[in-house]
Amino acid sequence: MAYLEDLMRQPGFAGVKIHPAMHATAPDEAPYRAFWEFADQRALVVLSHTWSPDPAKPTQNLAVPRRMAPVLERYRRVRVILGHCGGRAGGMGQAVEMMNAFPNCHADLSGDCWQTGQLEWLCRRVNPAQLLFGTDMNWIEPRYVYGHVLMANLPETTRLDILRNNALRLFGLEPPKGE
């Protein structure tokens, strides 16, 4: 936690990313407890890798969005971003449940599984203010997700919110001068 405290003083610090599948620890398990308490005390933004249940990769089951429910329930000041919006269909359905249940829950759109009409489907099920553009750089070409947002049959204001304004609000940033 001392290392994180030092990082928070660095210019450009925005939040912390965790990766339950890589850490082989679910976010609601004891090894993360001190981190969540630290993050809650400071109202941090925490991006967590999330993904769909995957029998071929059992560690991904540690990162399904529902595993975040006890964290979101207990640590109400932490603002959680579900990376990849839960991944494929099963995880995305869980991400929708989490966003509808917890106002401090958000999701990013990074990943390789977006299809035509999927963003519109998502926006009908959650508050679009909880959705953030994401790229999963360096794994995914940013234009892939960017194109899905630009081509979505959504109001221009919703697309701009997803691409920029929601992140400005979440991170407490001001829009560029002159806008």
C-alpha positions in Angstrom: 0.0 0.0 0.0 3.0 2.3 0.6 3.9 1.8 -3.1 0.5 2.8 -4.2 0.6 5.8 -1.8 3.8 6.9 -3.6 2.3 6.4 -7.0 -0.8 8.5 -6.2 1.5 11.5 -5.8 2.9 11.1 -9.3 1.6 13.3 -12.1 -0.8 11.4 -14.3 -1.9 8.9 -11.7 -5.5 8.0 -12.6 -6.2 4.7 -10.8 -5.2 1.1 -10.4 -5.7 -1.9 -12.6 -6.1 -5.4 -11.1 -6.1 -8.7 -13.0 -7.8 -11.4 -11.0 -7.2 -14.1 -13.6 -3.5 -13.3 -13.8 -3.2 -13.0 -10.0 -5.0 -16.3 -9.6 -7.2 -14.5 -6.9 -10.8 -13.4 -7.2 -11.4 -9.8 -6.4 -13.7 -10.7 -3.4 -11.0 -12.9 -1.8 -9.0 -12.1 1.3 -5.7 -11.3 -0.4 -7.3 -8.2 -2.0 -9.0 -7.0 1.2 -6.3 -4.5 2.2 -6.2 -3.1 -1.3 -10.0 -2.5 -1.4 -9.9 -0.8 2.0 -7.1 1.4 0.8 -9.0 2.2 -2.5 -12.2 2.9 -0.6 -10.6 5.3 1.8 -9.3 7.3 -1.1 -12.3 6.8 -3.5 -10.0 5.4 -6.2 -10.9 4.3 -9.7 -10.1 0.7 -10.1 -10.1 -1.1 -13.4 -10.4 -4.8 -13.1 -10.0 -7.3 -15.9 -13.3 -9.2 -16.3 -14.2 -12.0 -18.6 -16.9 -14.6 -19.3 -16.8 -18.0 -17.7 -14.4 -20.1 -19.7 -14.1 -23.9 -19.2 -10.9 -23.8 -21.3 -9.3 -21.2 -19.0 -10.5 -21.8 -15.5 -8.6 -18.8 -14.1 -11.0 -16.5 -16.0 -13.7 -17.7 -13.7 -11.9 -15.7 -11.0 -12.6 -12.6 -13.1 -16.3 -12.9 -13.9 -18.2 -9.7 -13.2 -20.4 -11.3 -10.5 -17.2 -11.8 -8.4 -17.2 -8.0 -8.0 -20.6 -7.8 -6.3 -19.3 -8.2 -2.7 -16.6 -5.6 -3.4 -19.1 -3.1 -4.9 -21.5 -3.7 -2.0 -18.9 -3.2 0.7 -16.7 -0.5 -0.7 -19.2 2.1 -2.0 -16.6 4.9 -2.5 -14.5 2.9 -4.9 -15.4 3.4 -8.6 -14.9 0.1 -10.4 -14.5 -0.3 -14.1 -15.3 -3.8 -15.4 -12.7 -4.2 -18.1 -13.9 -5.7 -21.4 -17.5 -5.2 -20.1 -17.3 -8.8 -18.9 -15.9 -10.2 -22.2 -18.2 -12.4 -24.2 -22.0 -12.8 -23.9 -22.1 -14.6 -20.5 -19.8 -12.1 -18.9 -21.5 -9.1 -20.5 -24.8 -10.2 -19.1 -23.2 -10.3 -15.6 -21.6 -6.8 -16.3 -25.1 -5.5 -17.0 -26.4 -6.9 -13.7 -23.5 -5.3 -11.8 -24.0 -1.9 -13.4 -27.7 -1.9 -12.8 -27.2 -2.9 -9.1 -24.3 -0.6 -8.3 -24.0 3.1 -9.3 -20.2 2.9 -8.6 -19.8 0.3 -11.3 -18.8 1.1 -14.8 -17.5 -0.9 -17.8 -15.1 -0.3 -20.6 -15.7 -1.4 -24.2 -12.2 -2.8 -24.8 -11.8 -6.2 -26.3 -12.2 -8.2 -29.5 -15.8 -9.4 -29.2 -17.9 -6.5 -30.4 -20.5 -7.1 -33.1 -22.8 -4.8 -35.0 -25.7 -3.8 -32.8 -24.1 -5.0 -29.5 -23.4 -1.5 -28.2 -27.0 -0.4 -28.9 -28.2 -3.6 -27.0 -26.0 -2.6 -24.1 -27.2 1.0 -24.0 -30.8 -0.2 -23.8 -29.9 -2.3 -20.7 -27.7 0.1 -18.7 -27.2 3.8 -18.2 -24.8 4.8 -21.0 -23.1 7.1 -18.5 -21.6 4.0 -17.0 -19.9 3.0 -20.3 -16.3 4.1 -21.2 -14.3 3.8 -24.4 -11.4 1.4 -23.9 -8.8 -0.1 -26.2 -6.9 -2.9 -24.5 -3.7 -1.4 -26.0 -1.4 -3.0 -27.1 -3.5 -6.2 -27.6 -6.3 -4.7 -29.7 -6.1 -2.1 -32.4 -7.9 1.0 -31.0 -9.8 1.7 -34.2 -11.7 -1.6 -33.8 -13.7 -0.4 -30.7 -13.6 3.2 -31.9 -15.3 2.2 -35.1 -18.0 0.3 -33.2 -18.8 3.4 -31.1 -18.8 5.8 -34.1 -21.0 3.5 -36.2 -23.4 2.6 -33.4 -27.0 3.7 -34.0 -27.0 6.0 -30.9 -27.4 9.7 -30.5 -24.3 11.7 -31.1 -24.3 12.9 -27.5 -24.3 9.3 -26.3 -21.4 8.4 -28.5 -19.4 11.5 -27.3 -20.2 10.6 -23.7 -18.9 7.1 -24.2 -15.8 8.3 -26.0 -14.9 11.1 -23.7 -17.4 12.7 -21.3 -18.1 9.7 -19.1 -14.3 9.4 -18.4 -14.0 13.1 -17.7 -16.7 12.8 -15.0 -15.4 9.5 -13.6 -11.9 10.8 -13.2 -12.9 14.3 -12.2 -11.3 16.0 -15.1 -12.2 19.2 -17.0 -12.9 19.2 -20.8 -10.2 20.9 -22.8 -10.3 24.7 -22.8 -12.3 26.3 -25.6 -15.1 23.7 -25.7 
